[in-house]
Amino acid sequence: MHHLTYRACRENITRLVTSGPSVADLLVPACPGWSVRDLVGHLVQVCRMAVDEEPGDISELPSPPPGVPVDELLLSWVELEETVPGARPCGRGAAPVKRRPGRIVS
C-alpha cells in the first residue's frame, strides 16, 4: 500500500512541476536557496539512495544534481521508482509516464 501512496505523491508533484513553463524556476520558501527543480532533484537523489539500498547518513541531505533539466529529473524518478525495493509496477490501466519535448506527462 505504501508504494501506491508514494506513486500518488510523485505523480502529484509531477503535475504541479509541469503545470507551467516556469514552475521549476520558482524558489521554495521552506528550502532557502533552492528552486523547485532543486527540490525535485533532491527527491530523485533520495529515491536513488533507496534503490541503491545505501541510505547513508540521513542527517546529510543529498544535494540536487546541478544543471539537469526538470523533465529529465522527473523521468529518472519514474524509472527509479520501478526499481525501489518492494515497489510494484504500474497497475493495469495506469498510463506510463511518456517523454515529450520539454515536458513530462502521465
N, CA and C atoms as an extended XYZ file, in Angstrom:
318
Properties=species:S:1:pos:R:3:atomname:S:1:resname:S:1:resid:I:1 pbc="F F F"
N         0.815       -1.195        0.000 N   MET     1
C         0.000        0.000        0.000 CA  MET     1
C         0.863        1.265        0.000 C   MET     1
N         2.019        1.201        0.661 N   HIS     2
C         2.876        2.385        0.720 CA  HIS     2
C         3.366        2.785       -0.668 C   HIS     2
N         3.597        1.790       -1.536 N   HIS     3
C         4.059        2.097       -2.885 CA  HIS     3
C         3.012        2.902       -3.652 C   HIS     3
N         1.732        2.653       -3.391 N   LEU     4
C         0.678        3.411       -4.059 CA  LEU     4
C         0.649        4.852       -3.570 C   LEU     4
N         0.861        5.034       -2.291 N   THR     5
C         0.902        6.384       -1.728 CA  THR     5
C         2.099        7.146       -2.271 C   THR     5
N         3.254        6.478       -2.314 N   TYR     6
C         4.461        7.107       -2.852 CA  TYR     6
C         4.247        7.506       -4.309 C   TYR     6
N         3.693        6.583       -5.105 N   ARG     7
C         3.448        6.873       -6.518 CA  ARG     7
C         2.493        8.043       -6.676 C   ARG     7
N         1.448        8.082       -5.873 N   ALA     8
C         0.488        9.188       -5.953 CA  ALA     8
C         1.165       10.514       -5.631 C   ALA     8
N         2.041       10.526       -4.634 N   CYS     9
C         2.769       11.757       -4.298 CA  CYS     9
C         3.667       12.185       -5.454 C   CYS     9
N         4.399       11.221       -6.025 N   ARG    10
C         5.285       11.540       -7.151 CA  ARG    10
C         4.478       12.075       -8.325 C   ARG    10
N         3.353       11.452       -8.623 N   GLU    11
C         2.524       11.906       -9.739 CA  GLU    11
C         1.945       13.289       -9.481 C   GLU    11
N         1.539       13.570       -8.247 N   ASN    12
C         1.025       14.896       -7.907 CA  ASN    12
C         2.110       15.960       -8.030 C   ASN    12
N         3.304       15.647       -7.554 N   ILE    13
C         4.422       16.583       -7.673 CA  ILE    13
C         4.742       16.823       -9.146 C   ILE    13
N         4.722       15.762       -9.948 N   THR    14
C         4.983       15.894      -11.387 CA  THR    14
C         3.965       16.826      -12.038 C   THR    14
N         2.689       16.653      -11.707 N   ARG    15
C         1.648       17.535      -12.269 CA  ARG    15
C         1.881       18.988      -11.861 C   ARG    15
N         2.232       19.206      -10.611 N   LEU    16
C         2.482       20.576      -10.158 CA  LEU    16
C         3.685       21.197      -10.868 C   LEU    16
N         4.765       20.438      -10.956 N   VAL    17
C         6.001       20.949      -11.549 CA  VAL    17
C         5.829       21.230      -13.038 C   VAL    17
N         5.001       20.445      -13.719 N   THR    18
C         4.807       20.625      -15.154 CA  THR    18
C         3.577       21.468      -15.486 C   THR    18
N         2.975       22.090      -14.492 N   SER    19
C         1.743       22.857      -14.718 CA  SER    19
C         1.975       24.188      -15.425 C   SER    19
N         3.197       24.621      -15.513 N   GLY    20
C         3.504       25.870      -16.199 CA  GLY    20
C         4.955       25.889      -16.622 C   GLY    20
N         5.278       26.711      -17.606 N   PRO    21
C         6.633       26.696      -18.148 CA  PRO    21
C         7.736       27.138      -17.189 C   PRO    21
N         7.413       27.925      -16.191 N   SER    22
C         8.472       28.430      -15.304 CA  SER    22
C         8.352       27.938      -13.865 C   SER    22
N         7.490       26.969      -13.619 N   VAL    23
C         7.290       26.466      -12.254 CA  VAL    23
C         8.596       25.935      -11.669 C   VAL    23
N         9.387       25.248      -12.470 N   ALA    24
C        10.636       24.654      -11.985 CA  ALA    24
C        11.630       25.701      -11.500 C   ALA    24
N        11.483       26.934      -11.969 N   ASP    25
C        12.403       28.007      -11.572 CA  ASP    25
C        11.980       28.732      -10.298 C   ASP    25
N        10.770       28.481       -9.820 N   LEU    26
C        10.293       29.149       -8.610 CA  LEU    26
C        11.130       28.739       -7.405 C   LEU    26
N        11.311       29.672       -6.485 N   LEU    27
C        12.035       29.369       -5.250 CA  LEU    27
C        11.115       28.676       -4.260 C   LEU    27
N        11.689       27.814       -3.440 N   VAL    28
C        10.941       27.069       -2.429 CA  VAL    28
C        11.206       27.736       -1.083 C   VAL    28
N        10.203       28.434       -0.512 N   PRO    29
C        10.432       29.167        0.733 CA  PRO    29
C        10.958       28.302        1.885 C   PRO    29
N        10.542       27.052        1.964 N   ALA    30
C        10.975       26.169        3.054 CA  ALA    30
C        12.398       25.644        2.848 C   ALA    30
N        12.955       25.872        1.670 N   CYS    31
C        14.309       25.399        1.341 CA  CYS    31
C        15.107       26.574        0.788 C   CYS    31
N        15.616       27.433        1.668 N   PRO    32
C        16.313       28.645        1.210 CA  PRO    32
C        17.409       28.342        0.183 C   PRO    32
N        17.347       29.070       -0.926 N   GLY    33
C        18.333       28.922       -1.983 CA  GLY    33
C        18.018       27.836       -2.995 C   GLY    33
N        16.944       27.089       -2.782 N   TRP    34
C        16.579       26.010       -3.697 CA  TRP    34
C        15.385       26.417       -4.546 C   TRP    34
N        15.438       26.009       -5.816 N   SER    35
C        14.292       26.166       -6.708 CA  SER    35
C        13.465       24.882       -6.658 C   SER    35
N        12.324       24.905       -7.308 N   VAL    36
C        11.506       23.696       -7.403 CA  VAL    36
C        12.312       22.601       -8.098 C   VAL    36
N        13.083       22.948       -9.135 N   ARG    37
C        13.931       21.969       -9.819 CA  ARG    37
C        14.928       21.353       -8.855 C   ARG    37
N        15.531       22.175       -7.988 N   ASP    38
C        16.474       21.655       -6.996 CA  ASP    38
C        15.790       20.670       -6.053 C   ASP    38
N        14.585       21.007       -5.633 N   LEU    39
C        13.853       20.135       -4.714 CA  LEU    39
C        13.496       18.808       -5.392 C   LEU    39
N        13.068       18.866       -6.643 N   VAL    40
C        12.782       17.625       -7.380 CA  VAL    40
C        14.063       16.801       -7.512 C   VAL    40
N        15.179       17.469       -7.803 N   GLY    41
C        16.459       16.771       -7.886 CA  GLY    41
C        16.809       16.083       -6.584 C   GLY    41
N        16.531       16.742       -5.475 N   HIS    42
C        16.766       16.159       -4.156 CA  HIS    42
C        15.908       14.911       -3.959 C   HIS    42
N        14.631       14.988       -4.328 N   LEU    43
C        13.733       13.844       -4.182 CA  LEU    43
C        14.203       12.662       -5.033 C   LEU    43
N        14.717       12.954       -6.219 N   VAL    44
C        15.248       11.903       -7.083 CA  VAL    44
C        16.474       11.269       -6.428 C   VAL    44
N        17.339       12.084       -5.821 N   GLN    45
C        18.532       11.563       -5.158 CA  GLN    45
C        18.147       10.668       -3.974 C   GLN    45
N        17.137       11.062       -3.216 N   VAL    46
C        16.670       10.246       -2.092 CA  VAL    46
C        16.141        8.908       -2.612 C   VAL    46
N        15.383        8.942       -3.703 N   CYS    47
C        14.874        7.703       -4.295 CA  CYS    47
C        16.041        6.847       -4.768 C   CYS    47
N        17.055        7.463       -5.366 N   ARG    48
C        18.232        6.716       -5.825 CA  ARG    48
C        18.923        6.035       -4.640 C   ARG    48
N        18.979        6.713       -3.495 N   MET    49
C        19.578        6.118       -2.297 CA  MET    49
C        18.789        4.880       -1.877 C   MET    49
N        17.452        4.943       -1.979 N   ALA    50
C        16.620        3.795       -1.606 CA  ALA    50
C        16.839        2.639       -2.574 C   ALA    50
N        16.949        2.951       -3.855 N   VAL    51
C        17.176        1.910       -4.863 CA  VAL    51
C        18.519        1.239       -4.634 C   VAL    51
N        19.536        2.050       -4.351 N   ASP    52
C        20.876        1.511       -4.123 CA  ASP    52
C        20.997        0.839       -2.764 C   ASP    52
N        19.946        0.998       -1.941 N   GLU    53
C        19.911        0.458       -0.584 CA  GLU    53
C        21.128        0.888        0.230 C   GLU    53
N        21.561        2.114       -0.019 N   GLU    54
C        22.649        2.719        0.740 CA  GLU    54
C        22.165        4.062        1.258 C   GLU    54
N        21.340        4.053        2.286 N   PRO    55
C        20.753        5.309        2.744 CA  PRO    55
C        21.762        6.319        3.257 C   PRO    55
N        22.934        5.867        3.660 N   GLY    56
C        23.931        6.824        4.129 CA  GLY    56
C        23.488        7.510        5.398 C   GLY    56
N        24.109        8.620        5.677 N   ASP    57
C        23.805        9.403        6.865 CA  ASP    57
C        22.582       10.253        6.580 C   ASP    57
N        21.479        9.933        7.231 N   ILE    58
C        20.232       10.638        6.975 CA  ILE    58
C        20.301       12.116        7.372 C   ILE    58
N        21.273       12.481        8.209 N   SER    59
C        21.407       13.886        8.597 CA  SER    59
C        22.038       14.706        7.479 C   SER    59
N        22.641       14.043        6.482 N   GLU    60
C        23.222       14.741        5.343 CA  GLU    60
C        22.240       14.680        4.178 C   GLU    60
N        21.664       15.824        3.845 N   LEU    61
C        20.711       15.862        2.746 CA  LEU    61
C        21.446       15.715        1.420 C   LEU    61
N        20.990       14.811        0.560 N   PRO    62
C        21.640       14.706       -0.740 CA  PRO    62
C        21.375       15.970       -1.560 C   PRO    62
N        22.419       16.498       -2.139 N   SER    63
C        22.281       17.706       -2.949 CA  SER    63
C        21.647       17.367       -4.285 C   SER    63
N        20.884       18.312       -4.826 N   PRO    64
C        20.300       18.072       -6.138 CA  PRO    64
C        21.403       18.080       -7.193 C   PRO    64
N        21.255       17.276       -8.231 N   PRO    65
C        22.268       17.292       -9.285 CA  PRO    65
C        22.209       18.625      -10.042 C   PRO    65
N        23.339       19.264      -10.256 N   PRO    66
C        23.322       20.573      -10.914 CA  PRO    66
C        23.078       20.468      -12.417 C   PRO    66
N        22.304       21.400      -12.939 N   GLY    67
C        22.141       21.545      -14.372 CA  GLY    67
C        21.278       20.538      -15.102 C   GLY    67
N        20.632       19.619      -14.393 N   VAL    68
C        19.785       18.627      -15.065 CA  VAL    68
C        18.388       19.229      -15.235 C   VAL    68
N        17.868       19.250      -16.468 N   PRO    69
C        16.521       19.801      -16.677 CA  PRO    69
C        15.472       19.025      -15.882 C   PRO    69
N        14.445       19.725      -15.456 N   VAL    70
C        13.431       19.118      -14.601 CA  VAL    70
C        12.725       17.955      -15.290 C   VAL    70
N        12.515       18.030      -16.607 N   ASP    71
C        11.834       16.916      -17.272 CA  ASP    71
C        12.675       15.639      -17.223 C   ASP    71
N        13.999       15.769      -17.285 N   GLU    72
C        14.868       14.595      -17.155 CA  GLU    72
C        14.859       14.054      -15.730 C   GLU    72
N        14.804       14.954      -14.754 N   LEU    73
C        14.723       14.514      -13.359 CA  LEU    73
C        13.439       13.725      -13.128 C   LEU    73
N        12.332       14.227      -13.656 N   LEU    74
C        11.049       13.548      -13.471 CA  LEU    74
C        11.044       12.179      -14.145 C   LEU    74
N        11.633       12.084      -15.312 N   LEU    75
C        11.719       10.800      -15.998 CA  LEU    75
C        12.584        9.824      -15.199 C   LEU    75
N        13.704       10.301      -14.677 N   SER    76
C        14.570        9.450      -13.843 CA  SER    76
C        13.825        8.967      -12.615 C   SER    76
N        13.020        9.839      -12.023 N   TRP    77
C        12.278        9.490      -10.816 CA  TRP    77
C        11.317        8.335      -11.094 C   TRP    77
N        10.630        8.385      -12.233 N   VAL    78
C         9.712        7.299      -12.611 CA  VAL    78
C        10.489        5.997      -12.774 C   VAL    78
N        11.601        6.068      -13.495 N   GLU    79
C        12.403        4.869      -13.734 CA  GLU    79
C        12.949        4.295      -12.427 C   GLU    79
N        13.399        5.159      -11.536 N   LEU    80
C        13.915        4.695      -10.250 CA  LEU    80
C        12.830        4.063       -9.398 C   LEU    80
N        11.658        4.665       -9.399 N   GLU    81
C        10.567        4.163       -8.567 CA  GLU    81
C        10.255        2.702       -8.884 C   GLU    81
N        10.351        2.332      -10.138 N   GLU    82
C        10.044        0.964      -10.533 CA  GLU    82
C        11.051       -0.032       -9.967 C   GLU    82
N        12.217        0.442       -9.544 N   THR    83
C        13.235       -0.459       -9.009 CA  THR    83
C        13.408       -0.332       -7.499 C   THR    83
N        12.611        0.515       -6.856 N   VAL    84
C        12.679        0.644       -5.399 CA  VAL    84
C        12.301       -0.697       -4.782 C   VAL    84
N        13.082       -1.180       -3.822 N   PRO    85
C        12.745       -2.457       -3.190 CA  PRO    85
C        11.296       -2.445       -2.680 C   PRO    85
N        10.538       -3.439       -3.085 N   GLY    86
C         9.158       -3.559       -2.634 CA  GLY    86
C         8.152       -2.820       -3.498 C   GLY    86
N         8.622       -2.030       -4.469 N   ALA    87
C         7.689       -1.304       -5.331 CA  ALA    87
C         7.083       -2.262       -6.338 C   ALA    87
N         5.886       -1.970       -6.732 N   ARG    88
C         5.227       -2.788       -7.737 CA  ARG    88
C         5.104       -1.957       -9.008 C   ARG    88
N         5.117       -2.601      -10.158 N   PRO    89
C         4.957       -1.855      -11.407 CA  PRO    89
C         3.593       -1.189      -11.461 C   PRO    89
N         3.447       -0.229      -12.346 N   CYS    90
C         2.166        0.456      -12.511 CA  CYS    90
C         1.064       -0.567      -12.736 C   CYS    90
N        -0.053       -0.349      -12.096 N   GLY    91
C        -1.169       -1.276      -12.209 CA  GLY    91
C        -1.854       -1.210      -13.556 C   GLY    91
N        -2.739       -2.157      -13.784 N   ARG    92
C        -3.478       -2.190      -15.044 CA  ARG    92
C        -4.261       -0.899      -15.196 C   ARG    92
N        -4.199       -0.327      -16.365 N   GLY    93
C        -4.907        0.912      -16.629 CA  GLY    93
C        -4.106        2.150      -16.276 C   GLY    93
N        -2.993        1.977      -15.583 N   ALA    94
C        -2.165        3.128      -15.252 CA  ALA    94
C        -1.331        3.487      -16.468 C   ALA    94
N        -1.401        4.726      -16.862 N   ALA    95
C        -0.636        5.163      -18.029 CA  ALA    95
C         0.806        5.420      -17.623 C   ALA    95
N         1.757        4.853      -18.354 N   PRO    96
C         3.152        5.133      -18.040 CA  PRO    96
C         3.488        6.574      -18.372 C   PRO    96
N         4.470        7.108      -17.703 N   VAL    97
C         4.906        8.467      -17.994 CA  VAL    97
C         5.669        8.437      -19.301 C   VAL    97
N         5.325        9.333      -20.200 N   LYS    98
C         5.961        9.398      -21.506 CA  LYS    98
C         6.708       10.709      -21.631 C   LYS    98
N         7.815       10.661      -22.317 N   ARG    99
C         8.619       11.861      -22.513 CA  ARG    99
C         8.163       12.570      -23.779 C   ARG    99
N         7.936       13.838      -23.641 N   ARG   100
C         7.661       14.704      -24.783 CA  ARG   100
C         8.639       15.850      -24.691 C   ARG   100
N         9.022       16.398      -25.810 N   PRO   101
C         9.983       17.503      -25.753 CA  PRO   101
C         9.502       18.601      -24.806 C   PRO   101
N        10.332       18.891      -23.815 N   GLY   102
C        10.042       19.995      -22.913 CA  GLY   102
C         9.123       19.712      -21.761 C   GLY   102
N         8.496       18.537      -21.725 N   ARG   103
C         7.625       18.273      -20.578 CA  ARG   103
C         7.366       16.800      -20.399 C   ARG   103
N         6.942       16.471      -19.186 N   ILE   104
C         6.598       15.097      -18.848 CA  ILE   104
C         5.093       15.060      -18.634 C   ILE   104
N         4.461       14.058      -19.186 N   VAL   105
C         3.019       13.905      -18.985 CA  VAL   105
C         2.759       12.498      -18.501 C   VAL   105
N         1.645       12.317      -17.822 N   SER   106
C         1.291       10.958      -17.392 CA  SER   106
C         0.004       10.555      -18.052 C   SER   106
